[in-house]
Amino acid sequence: MVEYDNVREALIDAFETCEGSEIKVDGKNATVEDLQELIKERLVNIADLLGLSDIYLD
């Protein structure tokens, strides 16, 4: 999991992930599930940075 120092970095990476046309995971084109996991990791990190881990722990 990628960890960010601030919300801005995490948001930039999340937007770049969403805008990517050929995203690779383990050398293969990413599936929908892969993309969901990539975005979820960034959202979890953003929630942690904001002190809102209860959002995904519930």
DSSP file (Angstrom, degrees, kcal/mol; ACC not computed):
  #  RESIDUE AA STRUCTURE BP1 BP2  ACC     N-H-->O    O-->H-N    N-H-->O    O-->H-N    TCO  KAPPA ALPHA  PHI   PSI    X-CA   Y-CA   Z-CA
    1    1 A M              0   0    0      0, 0.0     2,-0.3     0, 0.0    37,-0.0   0.000 360.0 360.0 360.0 136.2    0.0    0.0    0.0
    2    2 A V        -     0   0    0      8,-0.0     2,-0.4     0, 0.0    43,-0.1  -0.648 360.0-156.7 -79.5 135.1    1.2    3.5   -0.9
    3    3 A E        -     0   0    0     -2,-0.3     2,-0.3    42,-0.0    39,-0.1  -0.954   5.4-155.4-116.8 137.6    1.3    5.8    2.1
    4    4 A Y        -     0   0    0     -2,-0.4     3,-0.1     1,-0.1     4,-0.0  -0.747  19.3-141.3-111.4 155.4    1.2    9.6    1.6
    5    5 A D  S    S+     0   0    0     -2,-0.3     2,-0.3     1,-0.2    -1,-0.1   0.683  86.1  14.3 -86.0 -20.2    2.5   12.4    3.8
    6    6 A N  S  > S-     0   0    0      1,-0.1     4,-1.6     0, 0.0    -1,-0.2  -0.981  75.0-110.4-153.1 163.3   -0.5   14.6    3.0
    7    7 A V  H  > S+     0   0    0     -2,-0.3     4,-2.7     1,-0.2     5,-0.2   0.865 112.1  61.3 -63.3 -38.4   -4.0   14.6    1.6
    8    8 A R  H  > S+     0   0    0      1,-0.2     4,-2.6     2,-0.2    -1,-0.2   0.927 104.8  47.2 -56.7 -48.4   -3.0   16.6   -1.5
    9    9 A E  H  > S+     0   0    0      1,-0.2     4,-2.2     2,-0.2    -1,-0.2   0.905 113.1  49.3 -60.8 -42.3   -0.5   14.0   -2.6
   10   10 A A  H  X S+     0   0    0     -4,-1.6     4,-2.2     2,-0.2    -1,-0.2   0.901 112.1  47.7 -65.7 -40.9   -3.0   11.2   -2.1
   11   11 A L  H  X S+     0   0    0     -4,-2.7     4,-2.6     2,-0.2     5,-0.2   0.905 110.3  51.7 -67.2 -41.3   -5.7   13.1   -4.1
   12   12 A I  H  X S+     0   0    0     -4,-2.6     4,-2.5    -5,-0.2    -2,-0.2   0.935 112.0  46.9 -59.7 -45.9   -3.3   13.9   -6.9
   13   13 A D  H  X S+     0   0    0     -4,-2.2     4,-2.4     2,-0.2    -1,-0.2   0.896 111.0  51.8 -64.4 -40.0   -2.4   10.2   -7.2
   14   14 A A  H  X S+     0   0    0     -4,-2.2     4,-2.2     2,-0.2    -2,-0.2   0.925 111.4  46.9 -62.8 -44.5   -6.1    9.1   -7.0
   15   15 A F  H  X S+     0   0    0     -4,-2.6     4,-1.8     1,-0.2    -2,-0.2   0.911 112.0  50.5 -63.4 -42.2   -7.0   11.5   -9.9
   16   16 A E  H  X S+     0   0    0     -4,-2.5     4,-0.9     1,-0.2    -1,-0.2   0.882 109.2  51.9 -63.7 -37.4   -4.0   10.4  -11.9
   17   17 A T  H >< S+     0   0    0     -4,-2.4     3,-0.6     1,-0.2    -1,-0.2   0.921 110.4  48.2 -63.2 -43.8   -5.1    6.8  -11.4
   18   18 A C  H 3< S+     0   0    0     -4,-2.2    -1,-0.2     1,-0.2    -2,-0.2   0.816 113.5  47.5 -66.3 -30.5   -8.6    7.5  -12.6
   19   19 A E  H 3< S+     0   0    0     -4,-1.8    -1,-0.2    -5,-0.2    -2,-0.2   0.563  84.7 114.8 -89.6  -9.5   -7.3    9.4  -15.7
   20   20 A G    <<  -     0   0    0     -4,-0.9     3,-0.3    -3,-0.6    -3,-0.0  -0.351  48.4-163.3 -64.8 138.8   -4.8    6.7  -16.7
   21   21 A S  S    S+     0   0    0      1,-0.2     2,-0.3    -2,-0.1    -1,-0.1   0.779  83.8  27.9 -94.3 -29.5   -5.6    5.0  -20.0
   22   22 A E  S    S+     0   0    0      7,-0.0     2,-0.5     2,-0.0    -1,-0.2  -0.714  74.8 178.0-133.8  83.3   -3.4    2.0  -19.7
   23   23 A I        -     0   0    0     -2,-0.3     7,-3.0    -3,-0.3     2,-0.4  -0.739  13.5-154.2 -90.8 130.6   -2.9    1.1  -16.0
   24   24 A K  E     -A   29   0A   0     -2,-0.5     2,-0.4     5,-0.2     5,-0.2  -0.842  13.0-173.1-108.0 140.6   -0.8   -1.9  -15.3
   25   25 A V  E >  S-A   28   0A   0      3,-3.1     3,-1.7    -2,-0.4     9,-0.0  -0.985  82.2 -13.1-130.7 120.4   -0.9   -4.2  -12.3
   26   26 A D  T 3  S-     0   0    0     -2,-0.4     3,-0.1     1,-0.3    -1,-0.1   0.856 130.2 -55.4  54.3  37.6    1.7   -6.9  -12.1
   27   27 A G  T 3  S+     0   0    0      1,-0.3     2,-0.3     0, 0.0    -1,-0.3   0.449 120.2  99.8  80.7   0.5    2.6   -6.2  -15.7
   28   28 A K  E <  S-A   25   0A   0     -3,-1.7    -3,-3.1     1,-0.0    -1,-0.3  -0.825  86.3 -87.0-117.0 156.8   -0.9   -6.8  -17.0
   29   29 A N  E     -A   24   0A   0     -2,-0.3    -5,-0.2    -5,-0.2     2,-0.1  -0.381  56.0-106.6 -58.7 136.3   -3.7   -4.4  -17.9
   30   30 A A        -     0   0    0     -7,-3.0     2,-0.1     1,-0.1    -7,-0.1  -0.386  29.1-141.0 -69.5 140.9   -5.7   -3.5  -14.8
   31   31 A T     >  -     0   0    0     -2,-0.1     4,-2.4     1,-0.1     5,-0.2  -0.415  32.6 -99.2 -88.0 172.6   -9.1   -5.0  -14.4
   32   32 A V  H  > S+     0   0    0      1,-0.2     4,-2.5     2,-0.2     5,-0.2   0.913 127.7  52.2 -58.0 -42.1  -12.1   -3.1  -12.9
   33   33 A E  H  > S+     0   0    0      1,-0.2     4,-2.2     2,-0.2    -1,-0.2   0.885 107.2  52.0 -63.0 -39.0  -11.4   -4.9   -9.6
   34   34 A D  H  > S+     0   0    0      2,-0.2     4,-2.4     1,-0.2    -1,-0.2   0.931 110.7  47.8 -61.3 -45.8   -7.7   -3.8   -9.7
   35   35 A L  H  X S+     0   0    0     -4,-2.4     4,-2.4     1,-0.2     5,-0.2   0.896 109.7  52.8 -63.7 -40.5   -8.8   -0.2  -10.3
   36   36 A Q  H  X S+     0   0    0     -4,-2.5     4,-2.6     1,-0.2    -1,-0.2   0.919 110.6  47.7 -60.1 -42.9  -11.2   -0.4   -7.4
   37   37 A E  H  X S+     0   0    0     -4,-2.2     4,-2.4     2,-0.2    -2,-0.2   0.898 110.2  52.1 -66.2 -41.1   -8.5   -1.6   -5.1
   38   38 A L  H  X S+     0   0    0     -4,-2.4     4,-1.5     2,-0.2    -2,-0.2   0.926 114.2  42.5 -61.0 -45.3   -6.1    1.1   -6.2
   39   39 A I  H  X S+     0   0    0     -4,-2.4     4,-2.5     1,-0.2    -2,-0.2   0.900 111.5  55.1 -69.1 -40.0   -8.6    3.8   -5.5
   40   40 A K  H  X S+     0   0    0     -4,-2.6     4,-2.7    -5,-0.2     5,-0.2   0.907 104.8  54.0 -60.1 -41.5   -9.7    2.2   -2.3
   41   41 A E  H  X S+     0   0    0     -4,-2.4     4,-1.9     1,-0.2    -1,-0.2   0.906 110.4  46.6 -58.8 -41.9   -6.1    2.2   -1.0
   42   42 A R  H  X S+     0   0    0     -4,-1.5     4,-2.3     2,-0.2    -1,-0.2   0.892 111.9  50.5 -68.7 -39.0   -5.8    5.9   -1.7
   43   43 A L  H  X S+     0   0    0     -4,-2.5     4,-2.7     2,-0.2    -2,-0.2   0.891 108.9  51.7 -65.8 -39.5   -9.2    6.6    0.0
   44   44 A V  H  X S+     0   0    0     -4,-2.7     4,-2.4     2,-0.2    -1,-0.2   0.921 110.7  48.6 -61.5 -43.5   -8.1    4.7    3.1
   45   45 A N  H  X S+     0   0    0     -4,-1.9     4,-2.5    -5,-0.2    -2,-0.2   0.904 111.1  49.7 -65.0 -40.6   -4.9    6.7    3.2
   46   46 A I  H  X S+     0   0    0     -4,-2.3     4,-1.7     2,-0.2    -2,-0.2   0.926 110.4  50.5 -62.8 -44.6   -6.8   10.0    2.9
   47   47 A A  H  <>S+     0   0    0     -4,-2.7     5,-3.5     1,-0.2     4,-0.4   0.913 110.7  49.8 -59.4 -42.7   -9.2    8.9    5.6
   48   48 A D  H ><5S+     0   0    0     -4,-2.4     3,-1.4     1,-0.2    -2,-0.2   0.925 108.8  51.5 -61.2 -45.1   -6.3    8.1    7.9
   49   49 A L  H 3<5S+     0   0    0     -4,-2.5    -1,-0.2     1,-0.3    -2,-0.2   0.819 112.7  46.6 -62.5 -30.1   -4.6   11.5    7.2
   50   50 A L  T 3<5S-     0   0    0     -4,-1.7    -1,-0.3    -5,-0.2    -2,-0.2   0.431 116.1-114.2 -91.3   0.3   -7.9   13.2    8.1
   51   51 A G  T < 5S+     0   0    0     -3,-1.4    -3,-0.2    -4,-0.4     3,-0.2   0.809  82.6 120.9  72.5  29.9   -8.4   11.1   11.3
   52   52 A L    > < +     0   0    0     -5,-3.5     3,-2.0    -6,-0.2     4,-0.4  -0.174  14.5 134.3-119.1  38.7  -11.5    9.4    9.8
   53   53 A S  T >>  +     0   0    0      1,-0.3     4,-1.4    -6,-0.3     3,-0.8   0.711  60.9  77.1 -62.7 -19.1  -10.5    5.7    9.8
   54   54 A D  H 3> S+     0   0    0      1,-0.2     4,-1.3     2,-0.2    -1,-0.3   0.749  80.9  71.5 -62.5 -21.7  -13.9    4.9   11.3
   55   55 A I  H <4 S+     0   0    0     -3,-2.0    -1,-0.2     1,-0.2    -2,-0.2   0.914 111.8  25.3 -60.1 -44.2  -15.3    5.4    7.8
   56   56 A Y  H <4 S+     0   0    0     -3,-0.8    -1,-0.2    -4,-0.4    -2,-0.2   0.569 116.5  62.6 -99.9  -9.1  -13.7    2.2    6.5
   57   57 A L  H  <        0   0    0     -4,-1.4    -2,-0.2     1,-0.2    -3,-0.2   0.693 360.0 360.0 -86.7 -19.0  -13.5    0.3    9.8
   58   58 A D     <        0   0    0     -4,-1.3    -1,-0.2    -5,-0.2    -2,-0.1   0.484 360.0 360.0 -73.3 360.0  -17.2    0.2   10.4
